[in-house]
Amino acid sequence: MSRGRPALRVAVDARPGVSAGMTGIGIYTRELLRHLPRVDPRTTYLAWYLNARAALRPWRPPRFFEPAPNLVERWTPFPSAWWERLAAERDLPRVEWFVRFDVLFAPNFIPPPTRSRRVVLTVHDLAFRRFPETAPHATRRWLGKLDDALRRAAHVIVPSQATRDDLVELASFDADRVTVVPHGVDRGVFRPPADDEVARVRRRFGIDGPYLVFIGGLEPRKNLPRLLRAFAEVPGDVRLVVAGAWVPWNPEGVDQLRPVVDALPPETRARLVFPGYVGERDKVALLGGAEALAYPSRYEGFGLPVLEAMAVGTPVLTSTVSSLPEVAGDAAVLVDPDDEGAIAEGMTRLLSDRELAASLRAAGLERAARFSWDETAKRTATVLHLAARG
């Protein structure tokens, strides 16, 4: 940046980072708003979000993000449902009416309405195109606006080479305007937990004995029906903890799972634990106490739970498809997600082969050390400055 040039102002659509029950995109948004101001101190970052309740107490403005000299929170007192309806029907109101910026960063696919051409999108995956049957109609309609957003975007960020390939193939997008920026993991939080933390979470959720864990939203592409049926073939008294809840973009996921659970043998159902959505502290303890993470998803743009499990030293079983081999490398057991026998065999190996489990714990810790949110933020900032110059 040359001397005398005004500092760049980047507005970030921070709505995913202030929502309750955050999943991967919310974590991604929150972590970038923690790290971008730190790694790019000469840029002003404006975290913009909706907060209708804040209008009732304007003398006590909300604070959702870690303070930084160059981070400003800007909230608009507008109900989310009204905003979404107007945005869908009229492409209004425009975000520039509420916050002044040079570049708009949309970390959740579709930007808020804007006439700016200096927009950077993050496209996390193309699941709704690759597996349209797994996405409900409302989600497909919302993401149907992605083509228009892509046409107008200055640049697009994706978290994996697999997603980049899908974007070029399925959306016919210009590969030169796509940059792969992998996610990170906070190794200050995701690290092997203390024994008393594991004991605490066991008591809280009533988990006795050894257990496998799945963590993620309860949606079709996570492949939970096959995981549950495969688990029925795993011998012994091991339990499977399915930690997650319905997700707003696919509320039908839970209803689709119930008949699968009901059809399992009673002895298998007795070994299942459904704690619902778990916060970060409980997630770390659940992962740390597990024999392995069982995550045979059919499709992921990145697969953050794989990295989080590795960072706490938990062996991982995941899939041979989409981005998951990129994230896991050689530090996991990889299985065909459509093969229930392979999933069952992989879980059984991790439970019975102590030498394999130990080697994967060590390899996972080493693998996770290669991913940091600081690096994610640095590479994201580079793209944002590129868009500003364009």
Buried (B, 14 or more C-beta within 10 A) or exposed (E): EEEEEEEBBBBBBBBBBBBEBBBBBBBBBBBBBBBBBBBBEEBBBBBBBBBBEBEEEEEEEEEBBEEBEBBBBBBBEBEEEEBEEBBEEEBEBEBBEBBEBBBBBBBBBBBBBBEBEBBBBBBBBBBBBBBEEBBBEEBEEBBEBBEEBBEBBBBBBBBBEBBBBBBBEEBEBEEEBBBBBBBBBBBEEBBBBEEEBBEBBBEEBEBEEBBBBBBBBBBBBBBBBBBBBBBBBBEEEBBBBBBBBBBEBBBBBBEBBEEBBEEBEEEBEEBBBBBEBBEEEBBBBBBBBBBBBBBBBBBBBBBBBBBBBBBBBBBBBBBBBBBBBBBBBEBBBBBBBBBBEBBBBBBBBBBEBEEBBEEBBEBBBEBBEEBBBBBBBBBBBBBBBBBBEE
